[in-house]
Amino acid sequence: MANKDQLIIDKVLQGNSNAFAELVNTYKDLVFSLAIKMTKNKEVAEEVSQDTFIKAYKNLANFKGDSKFSTWLYKITYHNCLDEFKKNERKYKTATIDEDFSLNLKSSDDVLKTIEKEDRAKMMKICLEELPKEEKTILWLFYFKELSLKEIQTITNFSEANIKVKLHRARKRLLGIVEKRFEPEMIAHYGKK
């Protein structure tokens, strides 16, 4: 994929601007998924995505190939989202939970297991929303997008050690939120044994 991306980048840099559409088609879902995760607003995520590709096109000559092209795009998207937060900080404090963590469960013979999975997914979404944006984003990149620490470092400009600390804190904070929010509810619902 990296070689294919580089061939397309070379075409664009040699004046074939239409070739950039191939990169957009390849990475539009990746960019949009990060933007929607961070902004929780479809229209804003679409704007951020569009801005990302415009910036990527204008700065394509600055892509040195030190990282994957997708990581470079993630970094642009991440910083565009941060810029969006700064512009509209108040709006994001009241944002609703997005659909990114919803489970697309296929029909199952065991309805109870399906309900339990859906309940756990809903609980996790609610709890994740209580984390600070930075921690939530790093957890999402690491666990849901399965990016390496090195890739997250490239995207966020945090050191690897800092990312490990933030991941540890985020996991610990998330566990505390889950226990605080849902353990009393579960005890009340299922009763103590």
N, C-alpha and C positions, 0 to 999 in steps of 0.2 A: 504494500500500500504506500509506503514512504517513497519508493522509487517512482511509482505512478504519480503521486502528488508532486514530486519534484519535476517530473516531465511536464506536467500541466503548468506548474509555476513558471518553468522556463519558457513555455509557449506564451504565457501572458506577458512575461517580461520582454519577450521579443516582439511584442505588439499585437498578439492575438488576444484581444480583450474578451472575445466570446468564449475562450477556453475556461475563463474563470467560472462560468456557469456550471462546469463539471464539479468544481470544488464546492460550490454552493449546494448543488444537489447531493453531494456525498455527505456534507457536514451540517446541513440545515437542521436536522433533527437533534443532533448533538448540541448545537448552539442553543436551539430553542429550549431543550430540556433543562439546561442550566439556567437560562434566563427565566423560565417559568418557575423553577424551583426557588430562585432567589427573589423574584418580584411578586409572585403569586397573582399576577394579573396578565391575562392573555394578550391584551392590546399592548401593554407596556413590554411584555416579553417579545412580541413581534417587532416592536420598535427597536429594542435592544439588539435583537438578532439582525435586523436590517443594518443598524449602525455598525455592528461587529463586522459584517461582510464589507461594508463600505470602507471601514478603517483597514481591514485586512487587504483589500484591493489597493488602497492608496499607499500602504506600507509594505507591500509584498516584497519589494527589493530589500527590505530590512530583515526578512526572514532568512536566517543563516543556516537553518537545518540542524542546529544544535539539539533541538528537541523535535518530537513529531509535530507535523502541521496541526493535528487536532489539539495538541497541548497548547500550541501558540494561539489557536482560536479560542480555546477555553480561557486563556489568560486575558485576551481582549474582551471576551464576554463578561468575565468576572469583574474586570475593572469598569466596564460600561455599566454594569449593575450597581457597583459601588457609587459611580457618578450619579446614577438615577436616584439612589437612596439619598444622597446629599441634596439633590435638587428638590426632592419630594419627601423628606424625612417624615413628616407628620402623617402623610397618607399611608405609609407602610406600617405604622404602629397599629393600625386597625385592620390590616389585611386579613382576609379569611384564609382558612387552610386550603391548600391546593390539592389537586387530585393526583399529584405525581406518585404518592405512596399508596394509592388505592390498589387493591389486588384484583386482577382480572381472573377470577376463579372460574374454571370450567365446571360444567355440570358434574356433580359428584353423587355417588350412591349414598354417601354418608352425609346427610344434610347437617347433622350436628357438628361435624368437623368443619364444614364450610362456614357455618355460623361462627364457630369459635375463631377461625382464621380471620374472618371479616371483623369480628370484635377486636381481636388483637391488632389488626392493621389500623382500625379506627383509633384505638387507644394509643398506638405508637405515633400516629399522625398528630394527635392532640398533644402528646408529650413533646414531640420534636418541635412543635411550634413555640413551646415555652423556652427553648434554648436561644441564646444570643445568635444573631445572624451568622457570625463568623464560625462559631462552633457547629451550627446546623449545616452550613455549607461544606465544611471540611468533612463532617461525618457522611454527608451525602456523596461527596466526591469519592471518598475512600470505600464506603460500603456498598453504595448503590451503583456508582459508575465504575467501581473497582479500579480506580487510578492508583498508581504507585505513589509512595511518599515523594519520590523525585519529581513526578509529574505535578503533584499538588504544590510542591515547592516552586516549580516553574510558574504555575498559575498564580499563586498567592504572594510570591516573593518572601515567604516566611522560611526560616531555616528548617532543616529536617528535624532538628531537636525541638524547635518550637512547635512544629506540626504534631510531633509525637505527644508533647505536653498538652496541646489543645485537644487532640483526640482522646487522651486519657481523661482530661477534665470533662470533656463533653460526654463521654460514656458514663462517667461517675455522676455527673449532674443529671443525665437522662435517667439513670437508674433511680436516683433520688426522687425525681419528678414522678416516675412510674409508681414507685412505692407510696409516695405521699398522695397521689391522685387516685390510684386505683386499688391499692391494697385494702383500705377501709371499705370501699364499695364492694369488693369481692368477698370480704369477710361477712359483710351484711347480707350479701346475696346467697352465698353458699353455706354460711354458718361455720363456726369453728369446729374443728374435729377433735 
